[in-house]
Amino acid sequence: MGAKKGKPQGRGSKAGAKDADAAVGRRVLLVGGVAAAIGTAAIARDVLSHMWWRMPGVEKPRVAGAVDFRGARWVSASPANWRRADRPDDYAIDRVIIHVTQGSYASAVRVFQDPGHGAAAHYVVRKDGQVTQMIRELDVAFHAGNRAYNERSVGIEHEGFVESAASFTDAMYEASARLTAGICGRYGIPVDRKHIIGHVEVPGTDHTDPGRYWDWDRYMRLVRRARTVAA
């Protein structure tokens, strides 16, 4: 979520524009018995290149309620706020995007469960360090406001407000750093500021999070330390 530039948001407010995934048209192509949306003028080559995994027997097995981060609590986001995929086989994952909820933990979870919200992140980190996973890393979450970045990233929301330094607790930094270190390890993502970015750094975004009070130097030190320990 996060605050929009020049437009502070209230508690539990929506993320803004919906993900661009909805703009691919309404005709249907059947591939292996699974429907995929395509444009009305022509079948885009890049769309077809990401559909091979939908053939029977190709998709990775899934377990209901499974989490990708040990100790995370599972709460499912509305299916309207993410797109089923089979990452990293169909889309390489090379980014972690840091968000701030602009509200409470409870309000973030609530809106991510709302099919009308149009957005959700993979994870929400509470002030006390509790990590909740709402979308599998396999799948594309509508969190960045940029389709290409959604497809290649994992989104992490943090409880709080961009203009409140007190929002970002020691427990939150530590838990989020361990989470990001694990994501980087799974997908071979370099632990640097080119690959671990804020929502404000996503091209085309109108959001400002994580804001000026997010301590990037501290956070990156913690991620590197957690990555070293895990390795």
N, C-alpha and C positions, 0 to 999 in steps of 0.2 A: 504494500500500500504506500504509505509515505506522503509527506506534504507536497502539494503541487507548487510550482514556482509562482510566487505572488498570490497564492490562494490557499491559506492555511486551512487544513481540514479538521473536522471535529471527530470526536470519538466514534469509532466504528464506521467511518465514512468510506465510500466506495473508491476503487482504485482509479477510476476515470474511464478512458476509452477501452473497449473490449479488445481482446487479442485479435490480431489480423488473420488468424486461422479461419475465421468465419467467412472470409472474403473469396473463397475458392469456387463458389458457384453451387448449383443445386442438382445438376444431373448426376446420375449414379452409375458407377462402373462396378461390375461384380468380379472380384478376383478371389478365387478360392472360396467362394461363398460369402465373402465379406464385402460390404458396401463401402465405397470411398468417394468423397465428393470431388468432382472435377469441374473445370471451367467449361462454359458452354461453347466456346469457340474451338478449342483444341485441347488435347491431353498434354499437359505440361510434362516435359521430360523429367524434371526434378521431382515432380509428384510421383511418377511411376517408379523412379529409382528408389524411393523410400517405402514402397509397398510390397517388396519381395517377401518380407518377413511375415506378411499376413497369410501366406500359403499354409495349409494345414501341416502341423508338425514342426514348423520353423520357429514360432514364437517361444520365448523363454517361459518355463512353467511359473505359475503364480500361486501364492498361498495367501488366503484371505487373512488380513490383519498383520501380515509380515512387515517388518520395518528394516530399513537399510542401515540404521544407526543403533548400535546396542544401547539399550536403556530408554530408547524413545517410546513415547506413548502413541498409539495409533488412533487417530480420529479421521475418518474419511471426509475429504472435501467433496462438494457436489460434482458429479461428472460433467456438469455444464461449465466448470471452471478449469478443466484440464483436458488434454487429448491423449488417448491411448497410443503408445509407441512401444518400441523395443530397443531403447537406447542402451549402450552406445553403438549397437549394430547398425541401426538405421540413421542415427544422428550422433556424431561424436560429441562428447561432453568436455568442454575446455574452459568453462567459466563457473565461478560461484558469485552470485549477486546478493549483496547485503541490503536489506530493507529495514525500515522501522514502521511499526503498525499505525502510528498516530492514534493510539487508543490502548485499551487494556488487552491482555491476553485473551480473555473471554470474548471480547467483541471481535477480535481477529478470527478466532475459531468460528464464531457464529456467522460472520459474513462469508467466510470461505465455504461454509455449508449451504449458503444461499445460492440457488441456481440463477437468480437474477443479478448477482453481483458481477459476474463476468471475469473474475480474477481470483487467483489463489496461489500461494507459494507451496513449495514442497514441505517446508518446516516452519514452525513457530517456536521461538525460544522465549521462555518466561523469565521474569526478573530473578527468580530464585534458581535459574539454571535448568529447569525442567524443559526437555525437548519434546515437542509433539510433531509427529510426521503425519501429513494429511494427503500427500500424493507420493507414489513410488518414484524413485529416481529413474526408473525405466520410462516413465511417462513425461509428457511435455506439459508443464504447468503454465498457466497464463498469468505471469507475474511481472514481466519486464516491460510490457507495452511495445515490444518489438519482436516480431515473429521469429526472425533468425536467432536472436539472443535467447528467446524462450526455448528454442529447439536445442541449443548447445549449452544450456546452463542449468544449475540447480539454484533455486531461490530460497533464501533464509530470511524470515521475518523476525524482528526483535520487538518485544513488548516495550512500549513507551512513546515518547514524543521527541521530535528532532530538536526542539528548543529547550529540552530539559536534560541537563547533564546528569541529574540524579537517576534518569531512566536506565543508564548503562552501568549495571552493578558488576562487581567482581565475579559473582557466580555466573552472570550472563556471559561476560567476556570469555571466561574459562570454558563453559559448556559449548558456546558457539565456536570457539577456536578448535576444540576437539572434533566437533562436527565437521567443520571445514577441512581440517587436516585429514579426516577419514575420507571425505569426498575426493580430495586431491590425490590421496593414495590409491583409491579405487580406479581412478581414470587417468592417472599419470599427469595431473595438472600441476604445472609449476607453482610453487608458493611465492608469488610475487604480485605486485599491484596491477600488473597487466591482466592477470587471470582471476584475481579476487578483487571485485569492484563494487562500487555502490550503485544503487538504482539511478542516481543522478548522472552517472557516467554512461548509461546506455544511450546510444544514438536515438534521437527523436523523442526522448522522454521529457515529460513536463513535471517531474518530481525532484525533490531536493534531498531525499533521504540517502544515507543515514544522517546527514547534517554535520554541522561544525563541531558538535560535542562528541561525535564518535571518534575515539582515539585510534587512528589507523596504525600508528607506530607500535602502540601497545598490542593491538590485535594481531598484527603480523608477527610480532615476536612470539606471542602465544601460539599461533598456528604453526610456526616453524619448530617451536619446542615440542608441541604435541606430535608433529609429523616425525621428528627425530626419535622421540620415545617409541612411537608406533613402529618405525622402521627397525 
